Amino acid sequence: MPLASQPAGRRERNKQQKLDRITAAARELFAQHGVDEVTTQQIADKADIGTGTLFLYAKSKGELLLLVQNSLYVEALERGRAGAESSPEVLDAVLAIVRPIVECNRTQIDNGRTYLREMVFGDPKEPRHHEALAIAAQTEEAIAAVLRRDERVGEGAAATLAHIVSAVMFLSMAASVNVASSAGEILQEIRGQVSVLLPR
C-alpha cells in the first residue's frame, strides 16, 4: 500500500482530536469573552487537557488566537473570491474580496485587532504566524488578479496596487480611531481610498 494512502495511526488521530478540541474550545471562549479575558487554563479545561499538553500545540494565547482566526480568514477569503467572480466592475470586485475579511475581523473587534497585531509582529517562522502571512499573501494575489482585469494595469502594477490595497485594509481594521466603527463604515473608508488608486 502506498504511504500516502495509509490511514493515520492512532497517535496521529489522537493528536488531531486534541488539536480539534483545543481549537473548538479557544474559538468558543474567545468569541464569548474576547482574547484578553480568556486564560490558557480556561482553554485547557474546556478542551479537557492539561496546560502542558496545550502548550505543545500553541506556545501562547496569541498563537491560539491565530489557530482559531486563520481558519476563519481562509473561509472569508473564499467567500470574497466567489463574490469577486460575479462582480464585473473592478472596484466592486476588489471590495467583494475585502468585505468578508473585514466582517470576519469585526465579529469580535478586540480579537480581530489582536490577530492583526500577532500576524504583523509575530515570529514568521512559527507555523501559525506563517499561515497567517500566507493568507495575507493569498488575499493580495486575489486582489491582483481582479486588478489585472483592467488592461491598463500591468502585472507588476497589479501586484503593487494589491499590496497597497491590503495595507489600506489592514490599517483601517487595526487603527485605534476605528475601534467603534462598524464593518460597513470601514468598508466605506476602504472603498474611498481604493477608488483613488485605480486607473480612471
PyMOL CGO cylinders between C-alpha atoms (Angstrom):
from pymol import cmd
from pymol.cgo import CYLINDER

trace = [
    CYLINDER, 0.00, 0.00, 0.00, 1.44, 3.44, -0.92, 0.3, 1, 1, 1, 1, 1, 1,
    CYLINDER, 1.44, 3.44, -0.92, 2.45, 5.56, 2.05, 0.3, 1, 1, 1, 1, 1, 1,
    CYLINDER, 2.45, 5.56, 2.05, 0.12, 8.45, 1.07, 0.3, 1, 1, 1, 1, 1, 1,
    CYLINDER, 0.12, 8.45, 1.07, -2.98, 6.24, 1.17, 0.3, 1, 1, 1, 1, 1, 1,
    CYLINDER, -2.98, 6.24, 1.17, -2.32, 4.63, 4.53, 0.3, 1, 1, 1, 1, 1, 1,
    CYLINDER, -2.32, 4.63, 4.53, -4.79, 5.68, 7.23, 0.3, 1, 1, 1, 1, 1, 1,
    CYLINDER, -4.79, 5.68, 7.23, -3.48, 7.87, 10.02, 0.3, 1, 1, 1, 1, 1, 1,
    CYLINDER, -3.48, 7.87, 10.02, -2.21, 5.94, 13.01, 0.3, 1, 1, 1, 1, 1, 1,
    CYLINDER, -2.21, 5.94, 13.01, -3.81, 6.11, 16.43, 0.3, 1, 1, 1, 1, 1, 1,
    CYLINDER, -3.81, 6.11, 16.43, -1.21, 8.57, 17.69, 0.3, 1, 1, 1, 1, 1, 1,
    CYLINDER, -1.21, 8.57, 17.69, -1.81, 10.96, 14.78, 0.3, 1, 1, 1, 1, 1, 1,
    CYLINDER, -1.81, 10.96, 14.78, -5.59, 10.66, 15.21, 0.3, 1, 1, 1, 1, 1, 1,
    CYLINDER, -5.59, 10.66, 15.21, -5.26, 11.42, 18.93, 0.3, 1, 1, 1, 1, 1, 1,
    CYLINDER, -5.26, 11.42, 18.93, -3.10, 14.46, 18.18, 0.3, 1, 1, 1, 1, 1, 1,
    CYLINDER, -3.10, 14.46, 18.18, -5.61, 15.72, 15.62, 0.3, 1, 1, 1, 1, 1, 1,
    CYLINDER, -5.61, 15.72, 15.62, -8.51, 15.16, 18.02, 0.3, 1, 1, 1, 1, 1, 1,
    CYLINDER, -8.51, 15.16, 18.02, -6.71, 17.14, 20.74, 0.3, 1, 1, 1, 1, 1, 1,
    CYLINDER, -6.71, 17.14, 20.74, -5.94, 19.94, 18.28, 0.3, 1, 1, 1, 1, 1, 1,
    CYLINDER, -5.94, 19.94, 18.28, -9.60, 19.98, 17.21, 0.3, 1, 1, 1, 1, 1, 1,
    CYLINDER, -9.60, 19.98, 17.21, -10.74, 20.17, 20.86, 0.3, 1, 1, 1, 1, 1, 1,
    CYLINDER, -10.74, 20.17, 20.86, -8.26, 22.95, 21.60, 0.3, 1, 1, 1, 1, 1, 1,
    CYLINDER, -8.26, 22.95, 21.60, -9.37, 24.91, 18.52, 0.3, 1, 1, 1, 1, 1, 1,
    CYLINDER, -9.37, 24.91, 18.52, -13.07, 24.50, 19.35, 0.3, 1, 1, 1, 1, 1, 1,
    CYLINDER, -13.07, 24.50, 19.35, -12.53, 25.50, 23.00, 0.3, 1, 1, 1, 1, 1, 1,
    CYLINDER, -12.53, 25.50, 23.00, -10.45, 28.56, 22.09, 0.3, 1, 1, 1, 1, 1, 1,
    CYLINDER, -10.45, 28.56, 22.09, -12.91, 29.60, 19.38, 0.3, 1, 1, 1, 1, 1, 1,
    CYLINDER, -12.91, 29.60, 19.38, -15.87, 29.42, 21.76, 0.3, 1, 1, 1, 1, 1, 1,
    CYLINDER, -15.87, 29.42, 21.76, -14.15, 31.18, 24.66, 0.3, 1, 1, 1, 1, 1, 1,
    CYLINDER, -14.15, 31.18, 24.66, -12.58, 33.90, 22.51, 0.3, 1, 1, 1, 1, 1, 1,
    CYLINDER, -12.58, 33.90, 22.51, -15.94, 34.57, 20.82, 0.3, 1, 1, 1, 1, 1, 1,
    CYLINDER, -15.94, 34.57, 20.82, -17.76, 34.80, 24.15, 0.3, 1, 1, 1, 1, 1, 1,
    CYLINDER, -17.76, 34.80, 24.15, -15.25, 36.78, 26.20, 0.3, 1, 1, 1, 1, 1, 1,
    CYLINDER, -15.25, 36.78, 26.20, -12.54, 38.18, 23.91, 0.3, 1, 1, 1, 1, 1, 1,
    CYLINDER, -12.54, 38.18, 23.91, -8.94, 37.04, 23.80, 0.3, 1, 1, 1, 1, 1, 1,
    CYLINDER, -8.94, 37.04, 23.80, -7.80, 39.34, 26.63, 0.3, 1, 1, 1, 1, 1, 1,
    CYLINDER, -7.80, 39.34, 26.63, -10.33, 37.93, 29.11, 0.3, 1, 1, 1, 1, 1, 1,
    CYLINDER, -10.33, 37.93, 29.11, -9.57, 34.24, 28.49, 0.3, 1, 1, 1, 1, 1, 1,
    CYLINDER, -9.57, 34.24, 28.49, -6.75, 32.32, 30.13, 0.3, 1, 1, 1, 1, 1, 1,
    CYLINDER, -6.75, 32.32, 30.13, -4.87, 29.37, 28.69, 0.3, 1, 1, 1, 1, 1, 1,
    CYLINDER, -4.87, 29.37, 28.69, -6.02, 27.40, 31.74, 0.3, 1, 1, 1, 1, 1, 1,
    CYLINDER, -6.02, 27.40, 31.74, -9.66, 28.02, 30.79, 0.3, 1, 1, 1, 1, 1, 1,
    CYLINDER, -9.66, 28.02, 30.79, -8.97, 26.79, 27.27, 0.3, 1, 1, 1, 1, 1, 1,
    CYLINDER, -8.97, 26.79, 27.27, -7.16, 23.70, 28.54, 0.3, 1, 1, 1, 1, 1, 1,
    CYLINDER, -7.16, 23.70, 28.54, -10.03, 22.94, 30.95, 0.3, 1, 1, 1, 1, 1, 1,
    CYLINDER, -10.03, 22.94, 30.95, -12.66, 23.35, 28.23, 0.3, 1, 1, 1, 1, 1, 1,
    CYLINDER, -12.66, 23.35, 28.23, -10.62, 21.15, 25.85, 0.3, 1, 1, 1, 1, 1, 1,
    CYLINDER, -10.62, 21.15, 25.85, -10.22, 18.59, 28.69, 0.3, 1, 1, 1, 1, 1, 1,
    CYLINDER, -10.22, 18.59, 28.69, -6.43, 18.53, 28.52, 0.3, 1, 1, 1, 1, 1, 1,
    CYLINDER, -6.43, 18.53, 28.52, -3.59, 19.68, 30.74, 0.3, 1, 1, 1, 1, 1, 1,
    CYLINDER, -3.59, 19.68, 30.74, -1.96, 23.06, 30.22, 0.3, 1, 1, 1, 1, 1, 1,
    CYLINDER, -1.96, 23.06, 30.22, 1.32, 21.31, 29.44, 0.3, 1, 1, 1, 1, 1, 1,
    CYLINDER, 1.32, 21.31, 29.44, -0.38, 19.50, 26.59, 0.3, 1, 1, 1, 1, 1, 1,
    CYLINDER, -0.38, 19.50, 26.59, -1.95, 22.74, 25.41, 0.3, 1, 1, 1, 1, 1, 1,
    CYLINDER, -1.95, 22.74, 25.41, 1.49, 24.36, 25.11, 0.3, 1, 1, 1, 1, 1, 1,
    CYLINDER, 1.49, 24.36, 25.11, 2.64, 21.51, 22.86, 0.3, 1, 1, 1, 1, 1, 1,
    CYLINDER, 2.64, 21.51, 22.86, 0.09, 22.78, 20.31, 0.3, 1, 1, 1, 1, 1, 1,
    CYLINDER, 0.09, 22.78, 20.31, 0.41, 26.53, 20.87, 0.3, 1, 1, 1, 1, 1, 1,
    CYLINDER, 0.41, 26.53, 20.87, 3.08, 28.33, 22.90, 0.3, 1, 1, 1, 1, 1, 1,
    CYLINDER, 3.08, 28.33, 22.90, 0.96, 31.36, 23.74, 0.3, 1, 1, 1, 1, 1, 1,
    CYLINDER, 0.96, 31.36, 23.74, -2.54, 32.78, 23.75, 0.3, 1, 1, 1, 1, 1, 1,
    CYLINDER, -2.54, 32.78, 23.75, -1.58, 34.74, 20.63, 0.3, 1, 1, 1, 1, 1, 1,
    CYLINDER, -1.58, 34.74, 20.63, -0.80, 31.50, 18.81, 0.3, 1, 1, 1, 1, 1, 1,
    CYLINDER, -0.80, 31.50, 18.81, -4.13, 30.08, 19.95, 0.3, 1, 1, 1, 1, 1, 1,
    CYLINDER, -4.13, 30.08, 19.95, -5.88, 33.11, 18.50, 0.3, 1, 1, 1, 1, 1, 1,
    CYLINDER, -5.88, 33.11, 18.50, -4.00, 32.65, 15.23, 0.3, 1, 1, 1, 1, 1, 1,
    CYLINDER, -4.00, 32.65, 15.23, -5.04, 28.99, 15.20, 0.3, 1, 1, 1, 1, 1, 1,
    CYLINDER, -5.04, 28.99, 15.20, -8.68, 29.98, 15.50, 0.3, 1, 1, 1, 1, 1, 1,
    CYLINDER, -8.68, 29.98, 15.50, -8.70, 33.07, 13.30, 0.3, 1, 1, 1, 1, 1, 1,
    CYLINDER, -8.70, 33.07, 13.30, -6.63, 31.64, 10.43, 0.3, 1, 1, 1, 1, 1, 1,
    CYLINDER, -6.63, 31.64, 10.43, -9.37, 29.16, 9.59, 0.3, 1, 1, 1, 1, 1, 1,
    CYLINDER, -9.37, 29.16, 9.59, -12.00, 31.91, 9.74, 0.3, 1, 1, 1, 1, 1, 1,
    CYLINDER, -12.00, 31.91, 9.74, -9.94, 34.17, 7.47, 0.3, 1, 1, 1, 1, 1, 1,
    CYLINDER, -9.94, 34.17, 7.47, -9.47, 31.37, 4.93, 0.3, 1, 1, 1, 1, 1, 1,
    CYLINDER, -9.47, 31.37, 4.93, -13.26, 30.93, 4.80, 0.3, 1, 1, 1, 1, 1, 1,
    CYLINDER, -13.26, 30.93, 4.80, -13.71, 34.71, 4.44, 0.3, 1, 1, 1, 1, 1, 1,
    CYLINDER, -13.71, 34.71, 4.44, -11.21, 34.84, 1.58, 0.3, 1, 1, 1, 1, 1, 1,
    CYLINDER, -11.21, 34.84, 1.58, -13.01, 32.03, -0.24, 0.3, 1, 1, 1, 1, 1, 1,
    CYLINDER, -13.01, 32.03, -0.24, -16.31, 33.92, 0.07, 0.3, 1, 1, 1, 1, 1, 1,
    CYLINDER, -16.31, 33.92, 0.07, -14.55, 37.03, -1.20, 0.3, 1, 1, 1, 1, 1, 1,
    CYLINDER, -14.55, 37.03, -1.20, -13.12, 35.28, -4.24, 0.3, 1, 1, 1, 1, 1, 1,
    CYLINDER, -13.12, 35.28, -4.24, -16.56, 33.90, -5.08, 0.3, 1, 1, 1, 1, 1, 1,
    CYLINDER, -16.56, 33.90, -5.08, -18.09, 37.36, -4.73, 0.3, 1, 1, 1, 1, 1, 1,
    CYLINDER, -18.09, 37.36, -4.73, -15.41, 38.90, -6.96, 0.3, 1, 1, 1, 1, 1, 1,
    CYLINDER, -15.41, 38.90, -6.96, -16.17, 36.44, -9.75, 0.3, 1, 1, 1, 1, 1, 1,
    CYLINDER, -16.17, 36.44, -9.75, -19.72, 37.76, -10.03, 0.3, 1, 1, 1, 1, 1, 1,
    CYLINDER, -19.72, 37.76, -10.03, -18.72, 41.46, -9.82, 0.3, 1, 1, 1, 1, 1, 1,
    CYLINDER, -18.72, 41.46, -9.82, -17.92, 42.85, -13.30, 0.3, 1, 1, 1, 1, 1, 1,
    CYLINDER, -17.92, 42.85, -13.30, -16.59, 46.24, -12.10, 0.3, 1, 1, 1, 1, 1, 1,
    CYLINDER, -16.59, 46.24, -12.10, -13.01, 46.16, -10.80, 0.3, 1, 1, 1, 1, 1, 1,
    CYLINDER, -13.01, 46.16, -10.80, -13.65, 48.34, -7.73, 0.3, 1, 1, 1, 1, 1, 1,
    CYLINDER, -13.65, 48.34, -7.73, -16.72, 46.30, -6.78, 0.3, 1, 1, 1, 1, 1, 1,
    CYLINDER, -16.72, 46.30, -6.78, -14.78, 43.06, -7.26, 0.3, 1, 1, 1, 1, 1, 1,
    CYLINDER, -14.78, 43.06, -7.26, -11.92, 44.29, -5.05, 0.3, 1, 1, 1, 1, 1, 1,
    CYLINDER, -11.92, 44.29, -5.05, -14.45, 45.25, -2.38, 0.3, 1, 1, 1, 1, 1, 1,
    CYLINDER, -14.45, 45.25, -2.38, -16.12, 41.84, -2.76, 0.3, 1, 1, 1, 1, 1, 1,
    CYLINDER, -16.12, 41.84, -2.76, -12.81, 40.25, -1.72, 0.3, 1, 1, 1, 1, 1, 1,
    CYLINDER, -12.81, 40.25, -1.72, -12.24, 42.70, 1.11, 0.3, 1, 1, 1, 1, 1, 1,
    CYLINDER, -12.24, 42.70, 1.11, -15.80, 42.69, 2.55, 0.3, 1, 1, 1, 1, 1, 1,
    CYLINDER, -15.80, 42.69, 2.55, -15.87, 39.19, 4.16, 0.3, 1, 1, 1, 1, 1, 1,
    CYLINDER, -15.87, 39.19, 4.16, -12.40, 39.72, 5.61, 0.3, 1, 1, 1, 1, 1, 1,
    CYLINDER, -12.40, 39.72, 5.61, -13.43, 42.99, 7.23, 0.3, 1, 1, 1, 1, 1, 1,
    CYLINDER, -13.43, 42.99, 7.23, -16.65, 41.39, 8.50, 0.3, 1, 1, 1, 1, 1, 1,
    CYLINDER, -16.65, 41.39, 8.50, -14.65, 38.47, 9.93, 0.3, 1, 1, 1, 1, 1, 1,
    CYLINDER, -14.65, 38.47, 9.93, -12.27, 40.90, 11.62, 0.3, 1, 1, 1, 1, 1, 1,
    CYLINDER, -12.27, 40.90, 11.62, -15.13, 42.90, 13.17, 0.3, 1, 1, 1, 1, 1, 1,
    CYLINDER, -15.13, 42.90, 13.17, -17.05, 39.92, 14.55, 0.3, 1, 1, 1, 1, 1, 1,
    CYLINDER, -17.05, 39.92, 14.55, -15.15, 40.37, 17.82, 0.3, 1, 1, 1, 1, 1, 1,
    CYLINDER, -15.15, 40.37, 17.82, -13.23, 43.63, 17.49, 0.3, 1, 1, 1, 1, 1, 1,
    CYLINDER, -13.23, 43.63, 17.49, -10.58, 43.00, 20.16, 0.3, 1, 1, 1, 1, 1, 1,
    CYLINDER, -10.58, 43.00, 20.16, -9.88, 39.54, 18.74, 0.3, 1, 1, 1, 1, 1, 1,
    CYLINDER, -9.88, 39.54, 18.74, -9.64, 40.97, 15.24, 0.3, 1, 1, 1, 1, 1, 1,
    CYLINDER, -9.64, 40.97, 15.24, -7.21, 43.71, 16.23, 0.3, 1, 1, 1, 1, 1, 1,
    CYLINDER, -7.21, 43.71, 16.23, -5.11, 41.30, 18.32, 0.3, 1, 1, 1, 1, 1, 1,
    CYLINDER, -5.11, 41.30, 18.32, -4.99, 38.88, 15.39, 0.3, 1, 1, 1, 1, 1, 1,
    CYLINDER, -4.99, 38.88, 15.39, -3.60, 41.59, 13.12, 0.3, 1, 1, 1, 1, 1, 1,
    CYLINDER, -3.60, 41.59, 13.12, -1.00, 42.55, 15.73, 0.3, 1, 1, 1, 1, 1, 1,
    CYLINDER, -1.00, 42.55, 15.73, 0.06, 38.91, 16.16, 0.3, 1, 1, 1, 1, 1, 1,
    CYLINDER, 0.06, 38.91, 16.16, 0.27, 38.45, 12.41, 0.3, 1, 1, 1, 1, 1, 1,
    CYLINDER, 0.27, 38.45, 12.41, 2.39, 41.54, 11.84, 0.3, 1, 1, 1, 1, 1, 1,
    CYLINDER, 2.39, 41.54, 11.84, 4.69, 41.33, 14.85, 0.3, 1, 1, 1, 1, 1, 1,
    CYLINDER, 4.69, 41.33, 14.85, 4.84, 37.59, 15.50, 0.3, 1, 1, 1, 1, 1, 1,
    CYLINDER, 4.84, 37.59, 15.50, 7.65, 35.25, 14.54, 0.3, 1, 1, 1, 1, 1, 1,
    CYLINDER, 7.65, 35.25, 14.54, 7.16, 34.46, 10.82, 0.3, 1, 1, 1, 1, 1, 1,
    CYLINDER, 7.16, 34.46, 10.82, 8.90, 31.10, 11.31, 0.3, 1, 1, 1, 1, 1, 1,
    CYLINDER, 8.90, 31.10, 11.31, 6.27, 29.96, 13.79, 0.3, 1, 1, 1, 1, 1, 1,
    CYLINDER, 6.27, 29.96, 13.79, 3.72, 27.84, 11.85, 0.3, 1, 1, 1, 1, 1, 1,
    CYLINDER, 3.72, 27.84, 11.85, 0.58, 29.74, 12.87, 0.3, 1, 1, 1, 1, 1, 1,
    CYLINDER, 0.58, 29.74, 12.87, 2.17, 33.12, 12.09, 0.3, 1, 1, 1, 1, 1, 1,
    CYLINDER, 2.17, 33.12, 12.09, 3.50, 31.74, 8.81, 0.3, 1, 1, 1, 1, 1, 1,
    CYLINDER, 3.50, 31.74, 8.81, 0.00, 30.55, 7.92, 0.3, 1, 1, 1, 1, 1, 1,
    CYLINDER, 0.00, 30.55, 7.92, -1.48, 33.98, 8.72, 0.3, 1, 1, 1, 1, 1, 1,
    CYLINDER, -1.48, 33.98, 8.72, 1.08, 35.68, 6.48, 0.3, 1, 1, 1, 1, 1, 1,
    CYLINDER, 1.08, 35.68, 6.48, 0.30, 33.16, 3.73, 0.3, 1, 1, 1, 1, 1, 1,
    CYLINDER, 0.30, 33.16, 3.73, -3.40, 34.06, 3.97, 0.3, 1, 1, 1, 1, 1, 1,
    CYLINDER, -3.40, 34.06, 3.97, -2.49, 37.75, 3.62, 0.3, 1, 1, 1, 1, 1, 1,
    CYLINDER, -2.49, 37.75, 3.62, -0.37, 36.91, 0.55, 0.3, 1, 1, 1, 1, 1, 1,
    CYLINDER, -0.37, 36.91, 0.55, -3.25, 34.90, -0.96, 0.3, 1, 1, 1, 1, 1, 1,
    CYLINDER, -3.25, 34.90, -0.96, -5.54, 37.87, -0.38, 0.3, 1, 1, 1, 1, 1, 1,
    CYLINDER, -5.54, 37.87, -0.38, -3.13, 40.12, -2.26, 0.3, 1, 1, 1, 1, 1, 1,
    CYLINDER, -3.13, 40.12, -2.26, -2.92, 37.60, -5.10, 0.3, 1, 1, 1, 1, 1, 1,
    CYLINDER, -2.92, 37.60, -5.10, -6.72, 37.51, -5.35, 0.3, 1, 1, 1, 1, 1, 1,
    CYLINDER, -6.72, 37.51, -5.35, -6.87, 41.32, -5.44, 0.3, 1, 1, 1, 1, 1, 1,
    CYLINDER, -6.87, 41.32, -5.44, -4.08, 41.47, -8.05, 0.3, 1, 1, 1, 1, 1, 1,
    CYLINDER, -4.08, 41.47, -8.05, -6.00, 39.01, -10.25, 0.3, 1, 1, 1, 1, 1, 1,
    CYLINDER, -6.00, 39.01, -10.25, -9.03, 41.31, -10.13, 0.3, 1, 1, 1, 1, 1, 1,
    CYLINDER, -9.03, 41.31, -10.13, -6.92, 44.39, -10.89, 0.3, 1, 1, 1, 1, 1, 1,
    CYLINDER, -6.92, 44.39, -10.89, -5.45, 42.68, -13.96, 0.3, 1, 1, 1, 1, 1, 1,
    CYLINDER, -5.45, 42.68, -13.96, -8.95, 42.65, -15.49, 0.3, 1, 1, 1, 1, 1, 1,
    CYLINDER, -8.95, 42.65, -15.49, -8.22, 46.28, -16.38, 0.3, 1, 1, 1, 1, 1, 1,
    CYLINDER, -8.22, 46.28, -16.38, -5.90, 46.10, -19.38, 0.3, 1, 1, 1, 1, 1, 1,
    CYLINDER, -5.90, 46.10, -19.38, -4.26, 49.37, -18.30, 0.3, 1, 1, 1, 1, 1, 1,
    CYLINDER, -4.26, 49.37, -18.30, -2.88, 47.62, -15.20, 0.3, 1, 1, 1, 1, 1, 1,
    CYLINDER, -2.88, 47.62, -15.20, 0.22, 45.54, -15.92, 0.3, 1, 1, 1, 1, 1, 1,
    CYLINDER, 0.22, 45.54, -15.92, 1.42, 42.52, -13.93, 0.3, 1, 1, 1, 1, 1, 1,
    CYLINDER, 1.42, 42.52, -13.93, 3.86, 44.46, -11.74, 0.3, 1, 1, 1, 1, 1, 1,
    CYLINDER, 3.86, 44.46, -11.74, 1.46, 47.33, -11.18, 0.3, 1, 1, 1, 1, 1, 1,
    CYLINDER, 1.46, 47.33, -11.18, -1.31, 44.91, -10.19, 0.3, 1, 1, 1, 1, 1, 1,
    CYLINDER, -1.31, 44.91, -10.19, 0.90, 43.30, -7.55, 0.3, 1, 1, 1, 1, 1, 1,
    CYLINDER, 0.90, 43.30, -7.55, 1.95, 46.69, -6.19, 0.3, 1, 1, 1, 1, 1, 1,
    CYLINDER, 1.95, 46.69, -6.19, -1.60, 48.02, -6.13, 0.3, 1, 1, 1, 1, 1, 1,
    CYLINDER, -1.60, 48.02, -6.13, -2.81, 44.83, -4.43, 0.3, 1, 1, 1, 1, 1, 1,
    CYLINDER, -2.81, 44.83, -4.43, -0.15, 45.30, -1.75, 0.3, 1, 1, 1, 1, 1, 1,
    CYLINDER, -0.15, 45.30, -1.75, -1.32, 48.87, -1.20, 0.3, 1, 1, 1, 1, 1, 1,
    CYLINDER, -1.32, 48.87, -1.20, -4.99, 47.79, -1.04, 0.3, 1, 1, 1, 1, 1, 1,
    CYLINDER, -4.99, 47.79, -1.04, -4.02, 45.13, 1.52, 0.3, 1, 1, 1, 1, 1, 1,
    CYLINDER, -4.02, 45.13, 1.52, -2.18, 47.73, 3.60, 0.3, 1, 1, 1, 1, 1, 1,
    CYLINDER, -2.18, 47.73, 3.60, -5.18, 50.07, 3.46, 0.3, 1, 1, 1, 1, 1, 1,
    CYLINDER, -5.18, 50.07, 3.46, -7.48, 47.26, 4.56, 0.3, 1, 1, 1, 1, 1, 1,
    CYLINDER, -7.48, 47.26, 4.56, -5.29, 46.11, 7.46, 0.3, 1, 1, 1, 1, 1, 1,
    CYLINDER, -5.29, 46.11, 7.46, -4.60, 49.63, 8.69, 0.3, 1, 1, 1, 1, 1, 1,
    CYLINDER, -4.60, 49.63, 8.69, -8.31, 50.50, 8.54, 0.3, 1, 1, 1, 1, 1, 1,
    CYLINDER, -8.31, 50.50, 8.54, -9.16, 47.39, 10.58, 0.3, 1, 1, 1, 1, 1, 1,
    CYLINDER, -9.16, 47.39, 10.58, -6.35, 47.87, 13.13, 0.3, 1, 1, 1, 1, 1, 1,
    CYLINDER, -6.35, 47.87, 13.13, -6.45, 51.64, 13.66, 0.3, 1, 1, 1, 1, 1, 1,
    CYLINDER, -6.45, 51.64, 13.66, -7.43, 52.76, 17.16, 0.3, 1, 1, 1, 1, 1, 1,
    CYLINDER, -7.43, 52.76, 17.16, -9.58, 55.53, 15.71, 0.3, 1, 1, 1, 1, 1, 1,
    CYLINDER, -9.58, 55.53, 15.71, -11.75, 52.84, 14.10, 0.3, 1, 1, 1, 1, 1, 1,
    CYLINDER, -11.75, 52.84, 14.10, -12.38, 50.78, 17.23, 0.3, 1, 1, 1, 1, 1, 1,
    CYLINDER, -12.38, 50.78, 17.23, -16.03, 51.80, 17.34, 0.3, 1, 1, 1, 1, 1, 1,
    CYLINDER, -16.03, 51.80, 17.34, -16.51, 51.69, 13.57, 0.3, 1, 1, 1, 1, 1, 1,
    CYLINDER, -16.51, 51.69, 13.57, -18.80, 49.09, 12.05, 0.3, 1, 1, 1, 1, 1, 1,
    CYLINDER, -18.80, 49.09, 12.05, -17.73, 46.79, 9.23, 0.3, 1, 1, 1, 1, 1, 1,
    CYLINDER, -17.73, 46.79, 9.23, -19.82, 48.94, 6.87, 0.3, 1, 1, 1, 1, 1, 1,
    CYLINDER, -19.82, 48.94, 6.87, -18.06, 52.13, 7.93, 0.3, 1, 1, 1, 1, 1, 1,
    CYLINDER, -18.06, 52.13, 7.93, -14.64, 50.54, 7.50, 0.3, 1, 1, 1, 1, 1, 1,
    CYLINDER, -14.64, 50.54, 7.50, -15.61, 49.21, 4.08, 0.3, 1, 1, 1, 1, 1, 1,
    CYLINDER, -15.61, 49.21, 4.08, -16.74, 52.70, 3.06, 0.3, 1, 1, 1, 1, 1, 1,
    CYLINDER, -16.74, 52.70, 3.06, -13.39, 54.11, 4.17, 0.3, 1, 1, 1, 1, 1, 1,
    CYLINDER, -13.39, 54.11, 4.17, -11.53, 51.41, 2.21, 0.3, 1, 1, 1, 1, 1, 1,
    CYLINDER, -11.53, 51.41, 2.21, -13.68, 52.00, -0.88, 0.3, 1, 1, 1, 1, 1, 1,
    CYLINDER, -13.68, 52.00, -0.88, -12.88, 55.71, -0.82, 0.3, 1, 1, 1, 1, 1, 1,
    CYLINDER, -12.88, 55.71, -0.82, -9.13, 55.09, -0.61, 0.3, 1, 1, 1, 1, 1, 1,
    CYLINDER, -9.13, 55.09, -0.61, -9.03, 52.27, -3.17, 0.3, 1, 1, 1, 1, 1, 1,
    CYLINDER, -9.03, 52.27, -3.17, -11.09, 54.25, -5.69, 0.3, 1, 1, 1, 1, 1, 1,
    CYLINDER, -11.09, 54.25, -5.69, -8.33, 56.90, -5.75, 0.3, 1, 1, 1, 1, 1, 1,
    CYLINDER, -8.33, 56.90, -5.75, -5.71, 54.24, -6.55, 0.3, 1, 1, 1, 1, 1, 1,
    CYLINDER, -5.71, 54.24, -6.55, -7.44, 52.69, -9.55, 0.3, 1, 1, 1, 1, 1, 1,
    CYLINDER, -7.44, 52.69, -9.55, -6.94, 53.95, -13.13, 0.3, 1, 1, 1, 1, 1, 1,
    CYLINDER, -6.94, 53.95, -13.13, -9.66, 56.29, -14.40, 0.3, 1, 1, 1, 1, 1, 1,
]
cmd.load_cgo(trace, "trace")
